[in-house]
Each structure stands twice: as C-alpha cells, then as structure tokens.
Amino acid sequence: MKRGDVYWASLSPRSGSEQSGRRPVIILSHDAFNQTTGWRSIIVVPVSTSAAQARRGPTVVALKPGTAGLPGESSAVCHQITTLDRAKLTDKIGVLPADTLMLVEKALLSAVDIRA
C-alpha cells in the first residue's frame, strides 16, 4: 500500500453529507505509515461519480475514465479527506499518475487553506 494507490473501501457508517458506502479512495498518508503493518490508520480522499461533487470547485479533482483503473468519470473529493482503519480497504484498483496526484495535493492544500 503506497501513497497514490487507489483502493476500494467501505466508508460506512458515515453521516450527513459525508461520502459513504463502498467506493474508491486515494491513499494519501505517508508511505512510512502505509508500509508499517502495526500502523492501522490510513489517510484517504474519497472518490465520487456525482456530478454535483464534480462542480464543487478547487477542492475537487476530475479523474478521467481509466485513470488509476477507475471505470468512469470520477472526482477526488479532497474536502472530505478522512482517516480509515486499513481493514476497511479491500481491493487495489490502480495507481494515480504522478501529475494527477500533484493535483490532488494542491486541492488538499486549498481545502485546508495551506499555502505552500
């Protein structure tokens, strides 16, 4: 499991407007954590196919069909970054290209108002 990998994950239970259900997520936590089996927490960004989410602005990154093995138009919903127990991750779908991962990182900075 590495930063930029895309996995299926169970995001239930959730509440309100949080992304929920079985959906792809992008691994964002540092590889030192990701590759330490005793470290159970994984930081992820959920992926959505919702057209409404796709229009949310600078905190959402469009992902074309085929990106990291995703079957259709999708969006990385960076304003909904979350931490999961690694047991909630199931099958690996693919790996984001480096340039797309950089766009996700920029959207995360925007979501938390960090200026690099």
Biopython code that builds the backbone (N, CA, C, O; Angstrom):
import numpy as np
from Bio.PDB.StructureBuilder import StructureBuilder

atoms = [
    (1, "MET", "N", (0.849, -1.168, 0.000)),
    (1, "MET", "CA", (0.000, 0.000, 0.000)),
    (1, "MET", "C", (0.900, 1.238, 0.000)),
    (1, "MET", "O", (1.755, 1.408, 0.869)),
    (2, "LYS", "N", (0.679, 2.106, -1.009)),
    (2, "LYS", "CA", (1.517, 3.294, -1.148)),
    (2, "LYS", "C", (0.672, 4.533, -1.433)),
    (2, "LYS", "O", (-0.465, 4.446, -1.897)),
    (3, "ARG", "N", (1.266, 5.678, -1.143)),
    (3, "ARG", "CA", (0.642, 6.963, -1.451)),
    (3, "ARG", "C", (0.342, 7.011, -2.953)),
    (3, "ARG", "O", (1.204, 6.703, -3.776)),
    (4, "GLY", "N", (-0.884, 7.399, -3.296)),
    (4, "GLY", "CA", (-1.296, 7.467, -4.692)),
    (4, "GLY", "C", (-2.019, 6.224, -5.173)),
    (4, "GLY", "O", (-2.622, 6.240, -6.246)),
    (5, "ASP", "N", (-1.970, 5.144, -4.399)),
    (5, "ASP", "CA", (-2.737, 3.947, -4.757)),
    (5, "ASP", "C", (-4.224, 4.235, -4.603)),
    (5, "ASP", "O", (-4.629, 5.048, -3.772)),
    (6, "VAL", "N", (-5.023, 3.566, -5.408)),
    (6, "VAL", "CA", (-6.479, 3.686, -5.323)),
    (6, "VAL", "C", (-7.033, 2.310, -4.955)),
    (6, "VAL", "O", (-6.756, 1.311, -5.618)),
    (7, "TYR", "N", (-7.824, 2.285, -3.879)),
    (7, "TYR", "CA", (-8.408, 1.050, -3.358)),
    (7, "TYR", "C", (-9.915, 1.189, -3.236)),
    (7, "TYR", "O", (-10.439, 2.296, -3.115)),
    (8, "TRP", "N", (-10.610, 0.051, -3.269)),
    (8, "TRP", "CA", (-11.995, 0.026, -2.848)),
    (8, "TRP", "C", (-11.993, 0.059, -1.324)),
    (8, "TRP", "O", (-11.154, -0.571, -0.681)),
    (9, "ALA", "N", (-12.940, 0.801, -0.755)),
    (9, "ALA", "CA", (-13.036, 0.897, 0.699)),
    (9, "ALA", "C", (-14.489, 0.959, 1.124)),
    (9, "ALA", "O", (-15.361, 1.380, 0.364)),
    (10, "SER", "N", (-14.727, 0.539, 2.332)),
    (10, "SER", "CA", (-16.055, 0.652, 2.937)),
    (10, "SER", "C", (-16.060, 1.910, 3.797)),
    (10, "SER", "O", (-15.360, 1.984, 4.807)),
    (11, "LEU", "N", (-16.851, 2.896, 3.390)),
    (11, "LEU", "CA", (-16.934, 4.153, 4.136)),
    (11, "LEU", "C", (-18.219, 4.222, 4.955)),
    (11, "LEU", "O", (-18.822, 5.287, 5.089)),
    (12, "SER", "N", (-18.624, 3.110, 5.489)),
    (12, "SER", "CA", (-19.825, 3.077, 6.325)),
    (12, "SER", "C", (-19.414, 2.625, 7.709)),
    (12, "SER", "O", (-18.511, 1.797, 7.830)),
    (13, "PRO", "N", (-20.027, 3.124, 8.739)),
    (13, "PRO", "CA", (-21.086, 4.135, 8.737)),
    (13, "PRO", "C", (-20.514, 5.546, 8.607)),
    (13, "PRO", "O", (-19.395, 5.811, 9.047)),
    (14, "ARG", "N", (-21.267, 6.425, 8.019)),
    (14, "ARG", "CA", (-20.950, 7.849, 7.904)),
    (14, "ARG", "C", (-22.225, 8.602, 8.222)),
    (14, "ARG", "O", (-23.257, 7.987, 8.491)),
    (15, "SER", "N", (-22.169, 9.912, 8.197)),
    (15, "SER", "CA", (-23.380, 10.679, 8.469)),
    (15, "SER", "C", (-23.414, 11.940, 7.616)),
    (15, "SER", "O", (-22.405, 12.354, 7.045)),
    (16, "GLY", "N", (-24.584, 12.531, 7.543)),
    (16, "GLY", "CA", (-24.748, 13.796, 6.833)),
    (16, "GLY", "C", (-24.338, 13.710, 5.377)),
    (16, "GLY", "O", (-24.733, 12.791, 4.659)),
    (17, "SER", "N", (-23.536, 14.683, 4.946)),
    (17, "SER", "CA", (-23.136, 14.762, 3.535)),
    (17, "SER", "C", (-21.809, 14.059, 3.251)),
    (17, "SER", "O", (-21.255, 14.206, 2.162)),
    (18, "GLU", "N", (-21.293, 13.294, 4.221)),
    (18, "GLU", "CA", (-20.039, 12.578, 4.016)),
    (18, "GLU", "C", (-20.215, 11.488, 2.962)),
    (18, "GLU", "O", (-21.273, 10.866, 2.869)),
    (19, "GLN", "N", (-19.167, 11.263, 2.171)),
    (19, "GLN", "CA", (-19.183, 10.172, 1.207)),
    (19, "GLN", "C", (-19.293, 8.865, 1.983)),
    (19, "GLN", "O", (-18.592, 8.661, 2.974)),
    (20, "SER", "N", (-20.173, 7.985, 1.528)),
    (20, "SER", "CA", (-20.384, 6.735, 2.261)),
    (20, "SER", "C", (-20.497, 5.565, 1.294)),
    (20, "SER", "O", (-20.473, 5.732, 0.075)),
    (21, "GLY", "N", (-20.622, 4.376, 1.876)),
    (21, "GLY", "CA", (-20.767, 3.165, 1.079)),
    (21, "GLY", "C", (-19.437, 2.635, 0.594)),
    (21, "GLY", "O", (-18.371, 3.072, 1.029)),
    (22, "ARG", "N", (-19.525, 1.680, -0.321)),
    (22, "ARG", "CA", (-18.312, 1.102, -0.920)),
    (22, "ARG", "C", (-17.916, 1.972, -2.092)),
    (22, "ARG", "O", (-18.687, 2.145, -3.035)),
    (23, "ARG", "N", (-16.713, 2.519, -2.034)),
    (23, "ARG", "CA", (-16.266, 3.414, -3.100)),
    (23, "ARG", "C", (-14.752, 3.439, -3.151)),
    (23, "ARG", "O", (-14.082, 3.026, -2.205)),
    (24, "PRO", "N", (-14.214, 3.927, -4.261)),
    (24, "PRO", "CA", (-12.765, 4.067, -4.345)),
    (24, "PRO", "C", (-12.266, 5.192, -3.429)),
    (24, "PRO", "O", (-12.958, 6.182, -3.192)),
    (25, "VAL", "N", (-11.058, 5.006, -2.931)),
    (25, "VAL", "CA", (-10.374, 6.045, -2.163)),
    (25, "VAL", "C", (-8.923, 6.117, -2.642)),
    (25, "VAL", "O", (-8.358, 5.134, -3.121)),
    (26, "ILE", "N", (-8.344, 7.295, -2.500)),
    (26, "ILE", "CA", (-6.942, 7.521, -2.856)),
    (26, "ILE", "C", (-6.130, 7.567, -1.569)),
    (26, "ILE", "O", (-6.448, 8.337, -0.662)),
    (27, "ILE", "N", (-5.097, 6.757, -1.482)),
    (27, "ILE", "CA", (-4.230, 6.741, -0.306)),
    (27, "ILE", "C", (-3.358, 7.997, -0.320)),
    (27, "ILE", "O", (-2.689, 8.285, -1.312)),
    (28, "LEU", "N", (-3.369, 8.748, 0.800)),
    (28, "LEU", "CA", (-2.581, 9.974, 0.893)),
    (28, "LEU", "C", (-1.569, 9.974, 2.019)),
    (28, "LEU", "O", (-0.648, 10.791, 2.023)),
    (29, "SER", "N", (-1.723, 9.072, 2.973)),
    (29, "SER", "CA", (-0.796, 9.071, 4.093)),
    (29, "SER", "C", (0.616, 8.705, 3.621)),
    (29, "SER", "O", (0.805, 8.101, 2.565)),
    (30, "HIS", "N", (1.574, 9.083, 4.423)),
    (30, "HIS", "CA", (2.992, 8.882, 4.134)),
    (30, "HIS", "C", (3.305, 7.393, 4.028)),
    (30, "HIS", "O", (2.790, 6.593, 4.810)),
    (31, "ASP", "N", (4.133, 7.022, 3.080)),
    (31, "ASP", "CA", (4.470, 5.610, 2.876)),
    (31, "ASP", "C", (5.100, 4.960, 4.098)),
    (31, "ASP", "O", (4.965, 3.750, 4.282)),
    (32, "ALA", "N", (5.781, 5.725, 4.935)),
    (32, "ALA", "CA", (6.351, 5.146, 6.159)),
    (32, "ALA", "C", (5.238, 4.594, 7.049)),
    (32, "ALA", "O", (5.418, 3.560, 7.693)),
    (33, "PHE", "N", (4.093, 5.271, 7.092)),
    (33, "PHE", "CA", (2.933, 4.772, 7.848)),
    (33, "PHE", "C", (2.259, 3.630, 7.082)),
    (33, "PHE", "O", (1.917, 2.599, 7.660)),
    (34, "ASN", "N", (2.075, 3.829, 5.780)),
    (34, "ASN", "CA", (1.341, 2.859, 4.960)),
    (34, "ASN", "C", (1.994, 1.485, 4.964)),
    (34, "ASN", "O", (1.301, 0.472, 4.868)),
    (35, "GLN", "N", (3.309, 1.439, 5.073)),
    (35, "GLN", "CA", (4.017, 0.177, 4.974)),
    (35, "GLN", "C", (4.393, -0.405, 6.335)),
    (35, "GLN", "O", (5.109, -1.404, 6.409)),
    (36, "THR", "N", (3.912, 0.218, 7.409)),
    (36, "THR", "CA", (4.126, -0.298, 8.752)),
    (36, "THR", "C", (2.871, -1.056, 9.169)),
    (36, "THR", "O", (1.839, -0.443, 9.443)),
    (37, "THR", "N", (2.953, -2.386, 9.219)),
    (37, "THR", "CA", (1.760, -3.200, 9.456)),
    (37, "THR", "C", (1.088, -2.901, 10.790)),
    (37, "THR", "O", (-0.128, -3.057, 10.906)),
    (38, "GLY", "N", (1.831, -2.484, 11.783)),
    (38, "GLY", "CA", (1.245, -2.155, 13.074)),
    (38, "GLY", "C", (0.513, -0.825, 13.086)),
    (38, "GLY", "O", (-0.223, -0.527, 14.026)),
    (39, "TRP", "N", (0.710, -0.026, 12.052)),
    (39, "TRP", "CA", (0.053, 1.283, 11.951)),
    (39, "TRP", "C", (-1.271, 1.059, 11.227)),
    (39, "TRP", "O", (-1.277, 0.784, 10.027)),
    (40, "ARG", "N", (-2.376, 1.171, 11.930)),
    (40, "ARG", "CA", (-3.682, 0.803, 11.385)),
    (40, "ARG", "C", (-4.372, 1.935, 10.623)),
    (40, "ARG", "O", (-5.228, 1.666, 9.780)),
    (41, "SER", "N", (-4.023, 3.191, 10.899)),
    (41, "SER", "CA", (-4.720, 4.326, 10.298)),
    (41, "SER", "C", (-4.138, 4.682, 8.939)),
    (41, "SER", "O", (-2.923, 4.771, 8.767)),
    (42, "ILE", "N", (-5.033, 4.885, 7.977)),
    (42, "ILE", "CA", (-4.653, 5.275, 6.621)),
    (42, "ILE", "C", (-5.441, 6.540, 6.267)),
    (42, "ILE", "O", (-6.660, 6.577, 6.437)),
    (43, "ILE", "N", (-4.760, 7.560, 5.782)),
    (43, "ILE", "CA", (-5.415, 8.800, 5.376)),
    (43, "ILE", "C", (-5.778, 8.684, 3.905)),
    (43, "ILE", "O", (-4.943, 8.347, 3.066)),
    (44, "VAL", "N", (-7.055, 8.974, 3.604)),
    (44, "VAL", "CA", (-7.555, 8.801, 2.234)),
    (44, "VAL", "C", (-8.414, 9.989, 1.803)),
    (44, "VAL", "O", (-8.897, 10.772, 2.621)),
    (45, "VAL", "N", (-8.581, 10.085, 0.489)),
    (45, "VAL", "CA", (-9.551, 11.000, -0.117)),
    (45, "VAL", "C", (-10.563, 10.134, -0.856)),
    (45, "VAL", "O", (-10.174, 9.308, -1.682)),
    (46, "PRO", "N", (-11.859, 10.307, -0.576)),
    (46, "PRO", "CA", (-12.857, 9.524, -1.285)),
    (46, "PRO", "C", (-13.009, 9.968, -2.736)),
    (46, "PRO", "O", (-12.752, 11.121, -3.082)),
    (47, "VAL", "N", (-13.427, 9.035, -3.566)),
    (47, "VAL", "CA", (-13.691, 9.296, -4.979)),
    (47, "VAL", "C", (-15.192, 9.177, -5.197)),
    (47, "VAL", "O", (-15.831, 8.263, -4.677)),
    (48, "SER", "N", (-15.746, 10.098, -5.961)),
    (48, "SER", "CA", (-17.179, 10.128, -6.223)),
    (48, "SER", "C", (-17.450, 10.173, -7.722)),
    (48, "SER", "O", (-16.630, 10.667, -8.495)),
    (49, "THR", "N", (-18.610, 9.653, -8.125)),
    (49, "THR", "CA", (-19.056, 9.779, -9.512)),
    (49, "THR", "C", (-20.173, 10.813, -9.627)),
    (49, "THR", "O", (-20.757, 10.973, -10.699)),
    (50, "SER", "N", (-20.473, 11.510, -8.546)),
    (50, "SER", "CA", (-21.550, 12.501, -8.517)),
    (50, "SER", "C", (-21.196, 13.745, -9.333)),
    (50, "SER", "O", (-20.131, 14.337, -9.160)),
    (51, "ALA", "N", (-22.105, 14.124, -10.221)),
    (51, "ALA", "CA", (-21.908, 15.354, -10.997)),
    (51, "ALA", "C", (-21.937, 16.573, -10.086)),
    (51, "ALA", "O", (-21.236, 17.552, -10.343)),
    (52, "ALA", "N", (-22.737, 16.529, -9.028)),
    (52, "ALA", "CA", (-22.798, 17.652, -8.082)),
    (52, "ALA", "C", (-21.449, 17.839, -7.387)),
    (52, "ALA", "O", (-20.993, 18.970, -7.220)),
    (53, "GLN", "N", (-20.808, 16.744, -6.981)),
    (53, "GLN", "CA", (-19.485, 16.842, -6.348)),
    (53, "GLN", "C", (-18.460, 17.385, -7.329)),
    (53, "GLN", "O", (-17.577, 18.151, -6.941)),
    (54, "ALA", "N", (-18.566, 17.003, -8.584)),
    (54, "ALA", "CA", (-17.594, 17.426, -9.599)),
    (54, "ALA", "C", (-17.581, 18.937, -9.782)),
    (54, "ALA", "O", (-16.583, 19.496, -10.235)),
    (55, "ARG", "N", (-18.680, 19.606, -9.433)),
    (55, "ARG", "CA", (-18.790, 21.059, -9.608)),
    (55, "ARG", "C", (-18.412, 21.847, -8.348)),
    (55, "ARG", "O", (-18.659, 23.052, -8.297)),
    (56, "ARG", "N", (-17.840, 21.225, -7.360)),
    (56, "ARG", "CA", (-17.566, 21.872, -6.070)),
    (56, "ARG", "C", (-16.422, 22.871, -6.086)),
    (56, "ARG", "O", (-16.271, 23.621, -5.121)),
    (57, "GLY", "N", (-15.624, 22.917, -7.117)),
    (57, "GLY", "CA", (-14.572, 23.933, -7.185)),
    (57, "GLY", "C", (-13.178, 23.403, -6.956)),
    (57, "GLY", "O", (-12.872, 22.263, -7.306)),
    (58, "PRO", "N", (-12.318, 24.241, -6.359)),
    (58, "PRO", "CA", (-10.884, 23.928, -6.300)),
    (58, "PRO", "C", (-10.509, 22.779, -5.362)),
    (58, "PRO", "O", (-9.348, 22.373, -5.324)),
    (59, "THR", "N", (-11.468, 22.253, -4.610)),
    (59, "THR", "CA", (-11.158, 21.146, -3.702)),
    (59, "THR", "C", (-11.547, 19.792, -4.295)),
    (59, "THR", "O", (-11.509, 18.768, -3.612)),
    (60, "VAL", "N", (-11.923, 19.803, -5.577)),
    (60, "VAL", "CA", (-12.305, 18.574, -6.271)),
    (60, "VAL", "C", (-11.440, 18.431, -7.525)),
    (60, "VAL", "O", (-11.245, 19.394, -8.266)),
    (61, "VAL", "N", (-10.925, 17.225, -7.754)),
    (61, "VAL", "CA", (-10.077, 16.962, -8.917)),
    (61, "VAL", "C", (-10.791, 15.969, -9.830)),
    (61, "VAL", "O", (-11.142, 14.868, -9.407)),
    (62, "ALA", "N", (-11.000, 16.362, -11.075)),
    (62, "ALA", "CA", (-11.630, 15.482, -12.055)),
    (62, "ALA", "C", (-10.679, 14.347, -12.418)),
    (62, "ALA", "O", (-9.482, 14.555, -12.615)),
    (63, "LEU", "N", (-11.234, 13.153, -12.501)),
    (63, "LEU", "CA", (-10.471, 11.957, -12.875)),
    (63, "LEU", "C", (-11.141, 11.347, -14.103)),
    (63, "LEU", "O", (-12.288, 10.905, -14.032)),
    (64, "LYS", "N", (-10.440, 11.325, -15.207)),
    (64, "LYS", "CA", (-10.976, 10.790, -16.457)),
    (64, "LYS", "C", (-11.165, 9.282, -16.361)),
    (64, "LYS", "O", (-10.474, 8.617, -15.589)),
    (65, "PRO", "N", (-12.107, 8.734, -17.149)),
    (65, "PRO", "CA", (-12.264, 7.275, -17.165)),
    (65, "PRO", "C", (-10.929, 6.595, -17.476)),
    (65, "PRO", "O", (-10.183, 7.028, -18.355)),
    (66, "GLY", "N", (-10.654, 5.545, -16.753)),
    (66, "GLY", "CA", (-9.409, 4.812, -16.949)),
    (66, "GLY", "C", (-8.283, 5.260, -16.030)),
    (66, "GLY", "O", (-7.309, 4.530, -15.850)),
    (67, "THR", "N", (-8.402, 6.466, -15.436)),
    (67, "THR", "CA", (-7.377, 6.930, -14.505)),
    (67, "THR", "C", (-7.312, 5.974, -13.323)),
    (67, "THR", "O", (-8.324, 5.746, -12.660)),
    (68, "ALA", "N", (-6.166, 5.423, -13.053)),
    (68, "ALA", "CA", (-5.929, 4.511, -11.926)),
    (68, "ALA", "C", (-6.903, 3.337, -11.923)),
    (68, "ALA", "O", (-7.212, 2.787, -10.866)),
    (69, "GLY", "N", (-7.386, 2.952, -13.101)),
    (69, "GLY", "CA", (-8.298, 1.812, -13.190)),
    (69, "GLY", "C", (-9.752, 2.136, -12.917)),
    (69, "GLY", "O", (-10.585, 1.231, -12.871)),
    (70, "LEU", "N", (-10.076, 3.414, -12.733)),
    (70, "LEU", "CA", (-11.467, 3.797, -12.480)),
    (70, "LEU", "C", (-12.271, 3.664, -13.777)),
    (70, "LEU", "O", (-11.815, 4.097, -14.836)),
    (71, "PRO", "N", (-13.455, 3.072, -13.698)),
    (71, "PRO", "CA", (-14.191, 2.771, -14.922)),
    (71, "PRO", "C", (-14.850, 3.964, -15.609)),
    (71, "PRO", "O", (-15.053, 3.931, -16.823)),
    (72, "GLY", "N", (-15.185, 5.008, -14.870)),
    (72, "GLY", "CA", (-15.905, 6.128, -15.477)),
    (72, "GLY", "C", (-15.446, 7.465, -14.952)),
    (72, "GLY", "O", (-14.493, 7.553, -14.178)),
    (73, "GLU", "N", (-16.145, 8.523, -15.388)),
    (73, "GLU", "CA", (-15.861, 9.870, -14.888)),
    (73, "GLU", "C", (-15.977, 9.866, -13.370)),
    (73, "GLU", "O", (-16.971, 9.386, -12.826)),
    (74, "SER", "N", (-14.984, 10.388, -12.693)),
    (74, "SER", "CA", (-14.965, 10.413, -11.231)),
    (74, "SER", "C", (-14.317, 11.701, -10.762)),
    (74, "SER", "O", (-13.743, 12.452, -11.550)),
    (75, "SER", "N", (-14.418, 11.940, -9.471)),
    (75, "SER", "CA", (-13.789, 13.110, -8.863)),
    (75, "SER", "C", (-13.175, 12.729, -7.527)),
    (75, "SER", "O", (-13.779, 11.991, -6.747)),
    (76, "ALA", "N", (-11.983, 13.227, -7.264)),
    (76, "ALA", "CA", (-11.365, 13.109, -5.946)),
    (76, "ALA", "C", (-11.931, 14.245, -5.109)),
    (76, "ALA", "O", (-11.738, 15.415, -5.437)),
    (77, "VAL", "N", (-12.622, 13.910, -4.035)),
    (77, "VAL", "CA", (-13.322, 14.889, -3.205)),
    (77, "VAL", "C", (-12.406, 15.257, -2.035)),
    (77, "VAL", "O", (-12.529, 14.719, -0.934)),
    (78, "CYS", "N", (-11.493, 16.181, -2.300)),
    (78, "CYS", "CA", (-10.409, 16.477, -1.354)),
    (78, "CYS", "C", (-10.867, 17.197, -0.096)),
    (78, "CYS", "O", (-10.162, 17.167, 0.913)),
    (79, "HIS", "N", (-12.020, 17.840, -0.125)),
    (79, "HIS", "CA", (-12.520, 18.489, 1.089)),
    (79, "HIS", "C", (-13.144, 17.476, 2.053)),
    (79, "HIS", "O", (-13.612, 17.847, 3.129)),
    (80, "GLN", "N", (-13.150, 16.181, 1.661)),
    (80, "GLN", "CA", (-13.662, 15.141, 2.550)),
    (80, "GLN", "C", (-12.570, 14.144, 2.932)),
    (80, "GLN", "O", (-12.841, 12.959, 3.127)),
    (81, "ILE", "N", (-11.335, 14.633, 3.037)),
    (81, "ILE", "CA", (-10.224, 13.789, 3.487)),
    (81, "ILE", "C", (-10.618, 13.138, 4.816)),
    (81, "ILE", "O", (-11.247, 13.771, 5.664)),
    (82, "THR", "N", (-10.242, 11.874, 4.985)),
    (82, "THR", "CA", (-10.621, 11.166, 6.198)),
    (82, "THR", "C", (-9.573, 10.112, 6.541)),
    (82, "THR", "O", (-8.710, 9.792, 5.724)),
    (83, "THR", "N", (-9.656, 9.589, 7.731)),
    (83, "THR", "CA", (-8.773, 8.519, 8.180)),
    (83, "THR", "C", (-9.595, 7.259, 8.367)),
    (83, "THR", "O", (-10.662, 7.289, 8.980)),
    (84, "LEU", "N", (-9.098, 6.154, 7.839)),
    (84, "LEU", "CA", (-9.773, 4.862, 7.951)),
    (84, "LEU", "C", (-8.845, 3.849, 8.588)),
    (84, "LEU", "O", (-7.624, 3.985, 8.517)),
    (85, "ASP", "N", (-9.414, 2.845, 9.203)),
    (85, "ASP", "CA", (-8.642, 1.678, 9.593)),
    (85, "ASP", "C", (-8.337, 0.904, 8.318)),
    (85, "ASP", "O", (-9.213, 0.755, 7.466)),
    (86, "ARG", "N", (-7.136, 0.419, 8.176)),
    (86, "ARG", "CA", (-6.749, -0.261, 6.943)),
    (86, "ARG", "C", (-7.615, -1.491, 6.655)),
    (86, "ARG", "O", (-7.649, -1.957, 5.516)),
    (87, "ALA", "N", (-8.314, -2.024, 7.660)),
    (87, "ALA", "CA", (-9.201, -3.167, 7.436)),
    (87, "ALA", "C", (-10.372, -2.795, 6.527)),
    (87, "ALA", "O", (-10.996, -3.678, 5.939)),
    (88, "LYS", "N", (-10.679, -1.502, 6.403)),
    (88, "LYS", "CA", (-11.766, -1.059, 5.532)),
    (88, "LYS", "C", (-11.370, -1.018, 4.061)),
    (88, "LYS", "O", (-12.227, -0.850, 3.193)),
    (89, "LEU", "N", (-10.078, -1.171, 3.775)),
    (89, "LEU", "CA", (-9.610, -1.188, 2.390)),
    (89, "LEU", "C", (-9.637, -2.624, 1.885)),
    (89, "LEU", "O", (-9.191, -3.545, 2.570)),
    (90, "THR", "N", (-10.170, -2.805, 0.673)),
    (90, "THR", "CA", (-10.242, -4.165, 0.130)),
    (90, "THR", "C", (-9.328, -4.288, -1.079)),
    (90, "THR", "O", (-8.117, -4.431, -0.913)),
    (91, "ASP", "N", (-9.862, -4.237, -2.271)),
    (91, "ASP", "CA", (-9.080, -4.487, -3.476)),
    (91, "ASP", "C", (-8.416, -3.230, -4.016)),
    (91, "ASP", "O", (-9.010, -2.151, -4.030)),
    (92, "LYS", "N", (-7.175, -3.388, -4.460)),
    (92, "LYS", "CA", (-6.474, -2.293, -5.123)),
    (92, "LYS", "C", (-7.016, -2.174, -6.547)),
    (92, "LYS", "O", (-7.148, -3.165, -7.265)),
    (93, "ILE", "N", (-7.331, -0.922, -6.939)),
    (93, "ILE", "CA", (-7.855, -0.660, -8.274)),
    (93, "ILE", "C", (-6.735, -0.241, -9.211)),
    (93, "ILE", "O", (-6.673, -0.696, -10.354)),
    (94, "GLY", "N", (-5.849, 0.625, -8.732)),
    (94, "GLY", "CA", (-4.772, 1.122, -9.578)),
    (94, "GLY", "C", (-3.928, 2.143, -8.844)),
    (94, "GLY", "O", (-3.955, 2.224, -7.616)),
    (95, "VAL", "N", (-3.176, 2.925, -9.611)),
    (95, "VAL", "CA", (-2.270, 3.934, -9.073)),
    (95, "VAL", "C", (-2.480, 5.231, -9.851)),
    (95, "VAL", "O", (-2.512, 5.223, -11.082)),
    (96, "LEU", "N", (-2.624, 6.343, -9.132)),
    (96, "LEU", "CA", (-2.754, 7.640, -9.799)),
    (96, "LEU", "C", (-1.447, 8.010, -10.489)),
    (96, "LEU", "O", (-0.372, 7.776, -9.938)),
    (97, "PRO", "N", (-1.525, 8.577, -11.674)),
    (97, "PRO", "CA", (-0.314, 9.122, -12.294)),
    (97, "PRO", "C", (0.233, 10.254, -11.413)),
    (97, "PRO", "O", (-0.529, 10.924, -10.717)),
    (98, "ALA", "N", (1.537, 10.461, -11.446)),
    (98, "ALA", "CA", (2.187, 11.470, -10.595)),
    (98, "ALA", "C", (1.582, 12.859, -10.787)),
    (98, "ALA", "O", (1.396, 13.582, -9.808)),
    (99, "ASP", "N", (1.269, 13.251, -12.036)),
    (99, "ASP", "CA", (0.715, 14.588, -12.258)),
    (99, "ASP", "C", (-0.684, 14.728, -11.656)),
    (99, "ASP", "O", (-1.055, 15.811, -11.204)),
    (100, "THR", "N", (-1.458, 13.650, -11.647)),
    (100, "THR", "CA", (-2.794, 13.691, -11.039)),
    (100, "THR", "C", (-2.676, 13.745, -9.518)),
    (100, "THR", "O", (-3.432, 14.463, -8.863)),
    (101, "LEU", "N", (-1.738, 12.995, -8.955)),
    (101, "LEU", "CA", (-1.514, 13.044, -7.513)),
    (101, "LEU", "C", (-1.126, 14.460, -7.090)),
    (101, "LEU", "O", (-1.546, 14.926, -6.030)),
    (102, "MET", "N", (-0.334, 15.141, -7.905)),
    (102, "MET", "CA", (0.031, 16.527, -7.591)),
    (102, "MET", "C", (-1.198, 17.429, -7.578)),
    (102, "MET", "O", (-1.288, 18.326, -6.739)),
    (103, "LEU", "N", (-2.145, 17.212, -8.486)),
    (103, "LEU", "CA", (-3.394, 17.993, -8.497)),
    (103, "LEU", "C", (-4.208, 17.726, -7.239)),
    (103, "LEU", "O", (-4.800, 18.644, -6.673)),
    (104, "VAL", "N", (-4.238, 16.475, -6.803)),
    (104, "VAL", "CA", (-4.941, 16.125, -5.560)),
    (104, "VAL", "C", (-4.274, 16.828, -4.378)),
    (104, "VAL", "O", (-4.963, 17.357, -3.505)),
    (105, "GLU", "N", (-2.957, 16.837, -4.343)),
    (105, "GLU", "CA", (-2.236, 17.511, -3.257)),
    (105, "GLU", "C", (-2.556, 19.001, -3.233)),
    (105, "GLU", "O", (-2.750, 19.568, -2.158)),
    (106, "LYS", "N", (-2.615, 19.647, -4.399)),
    (106, "LYS", "CA", (-2.953, 21.074, -4.468)),
    (106, "LYS", "C", (-4.374, 21.321, -3.988)),
    (106, "LYS", "O", (-4.637, 22.302, -3.292)),
    (107, "ALA", "N", (-5.286, 20.436, -4.357)),
    (107, "ALA", "CA", (-6.673, 20.577, -3.914)),
    (107, "ALA", "C", (-6.785, 20.402, -2.399)),
    (107, "ALA", "O", (-7.592, 21.073, -1.755)),
    (108, "LEU", "N", (-5.981, 19.506, -1.830)),
    (108, "LEU", "CA", (-5.960, 19.340, -0.376)),
    (108, "LEU", "C", (-5.472, 20.606, 0.318)),
    (108, "LEU", "O", (-6.036, 21.034, 1.324)),
    (109, "LEU", "N", (-4.412, 21.200, -0.237)),
    (109, "LEU", "CA", (-3.900, 22.455, 0.330)),
    (109, "LEU", "C", (-4.985, 23.520, 0.310)),
    (109, "LEU", "O", (-5.127, 24.280, 1.268)),
    (110, "SER", "N", (-5.741, 23.580, -0.760)),
    (110, "SER", "CA", (-6.827, 24.547, -0.876)),
    (110, "SER", "C", (-7.919, 24.244, 0.147)),
    (110, "SER", "O", (-8.469, 25.162, 0.755)),
    (111, "ALA", "N", (-8.235, 22.966, 0.339)),
    (111, "ALA", "CA", (-9.300, 22.578, 1.266)),
    (111, "ALA", "C", (-8.986, 22.963, 2.708)),
    (111, "ALA", "O", (-9.892, 23.297, 3.472)),
    (112, "VAL", "N", (-7.716, 22.920, 3.084)),
    (112, "VAL", "CA", (-7.346, 23.248, 4.458)),
    (112, "VAL", "C", (-6.644, 24.601, 4.572)),
    (112, "VAL", "O", (-6.098, 24.945, 5.619)),
    (113, "ASP", "N", (-6.670, 25.367, 3.465)),
    (113, "ASP", "CA", (-6.117, 26.715, 3.413)),
    (113, "ASP", "C", (-4.655, 26.774, 3.823)),
    (113, "ASP", "O", (-4.245, 27.631, 4.606)),
    (114, "ILE", "N", (-3.872, 25.839, 3.274)),
    (114, "ILE", "CA", (-2.421, 25.856, 3.483)),
    (114, "ILE", "C", (-1.785, 26.392, 2.207)),
    (114, "ILE", "O", (-2.073, 25.926, 1.105)),
    (115, "ARG", "N", (-0.931, 27.363, 2.379)),
    (115, "ARG", "CA", (-0.241, 27.965, 1.219)),
    (115, "ARG", "C", (1.205, 27.481, 1.229)),
    (115, "ARG", "O", (1.952, 27.726, 2.176)),
    (116, "ALA", "N", (1.576, 26.798, 0.169)),
    (116, "ALA", "CA", (2.941, 26.253, 0.106)),
    (116, "ALA", "C", (3.887, 27.240, -0.548)),
    (116, "ALA", "O", (5.076, 26.956, -0.688)),
]
sb = StructureBuilder()
sb.init_structure("model")
sb.init_model(0)
sb.init_chain("A")
sb.init_seg("    ")
for serial, (resi, resn, name, xyz) in enumerate(atoms, 1):
    if name == "N":
        sb.init_residue(resn, " ", resi, " ")
    sb.init_atom(name, np.array(xyz, "f"), 0.0, 1.0, " ", f" {name:<3s}", serial, name[0])
structure = sb.get_structure()
